[in-house]
């Protein structure tokens, strides 16, 4: 989903500056949340591999 800020295709009316900024903020927060979720998954995978390597070194 990519918002076309300022586009009148959906409502037929021009957007106010405030609603334009609110839409941008909502989209950017959604992007941040998505990136944080992906980063948490990567960190978990890295931690698991490091744990497995340390067990192999101990054995």
C-alpha positions in Angstrom: 0.0 0.0 0.0 1.4 3.4 -1.0 -0.6 6.5 -0.3 -0.7 9.1 -3.0 -0.7 12.1 -0.7 -2.8 14.9 -2.1 -4.5 12.8 -4.7 -8.2 13.5 -5.2 -8.8 10.2 -6.9 -10.5 8.7 -3.9 -12.7 11.4 -2.5 -13.1 13.9 -5.3 -12.3 16.7 -2.9 -8.9 18.3 -2.2 -7.4 17.3 1.1 -6.8 19.9 3.8 -3.2 20.3 5.0 -4.0 18.8 8.3 -5.6 15.6 6.9 -2.7 15.4 4.5 -0.2 15.4 7.3 -2.3 13.0 9.4 -2.3 10.6 6.5 1.4 10.9 6.1 1.9 10.3 9.9 -0.3 7.2 9.9 1.6 5.7 6.9 5.0 6.4 8.4 4.0 4.9 11.8 2.7 1.8 9.9 6.1 1.6 8.1 8.0 1.9 11.4 5.9 -0.8 13.1 6.5 -3.1 10.1 10.2 -2.5 10.3 10.3 -3.1 14.0 8.5 -6.4 13.5 11.0 -7.5 10.9 13.9 -6.4 13.0 12.6 -8.4 16.0 12.4 -11.5 13.8 16.0 -10.9 12.6 17.3 -10.4 16.1 15.6 -13.7 17.2 17.1 -15.6 14.3 20.6 -14.2 15.0 20.2 -15.0 18.7 19.2 -18.6 18.0 22.1 -19.2 15.6 24.6 -17.7 18.1 23.1 -20.0 20.8 23.5 -23.0 18.5 27.1 -22.1 17.7 28.0 -21.6 21.3 26.5 -25.1 22.1 28.6 -26.6 19.3 31.8 -24.9 20.7 31.1 -26.3 24.2 30.6 -29.9 22.9 
